[in-house]
Amino acid sequence: MKIKKFFPLILSCFIWILFYIPYLPYHILHQDNAVYLLGSKMMLVGKIPYLDFWDNKPPFIYFMYK
């Protein structure tokens, strides 16, 4: 009897988790991607990382996005 009472809540939580899990990496990583892409774009025009532009990211991160 109690499961019928909470079934809509359980179902909505399950559906929310099912659709949210694939987008979780996007929500975590999307802010830094813009910084990496901007650094990579600057490298393509001849700028040197950590001399012409700097951000507190680990070494070679801009080379991975180039």
Number of C-alpha atoms within 10 A of each C-alpha: 5 6 9 9 9 10 11 11 12 13 11 11 11 12 11 11 11 11 10 12 10 10 10 10 10 11 10 9 10 10 10 10 12 11 14 19 15 15 24 21 15 17 17 11 8 10 14 14 18 12 7 11 12 10 11 6 12 7 10 9 13 19 12 9 13 14
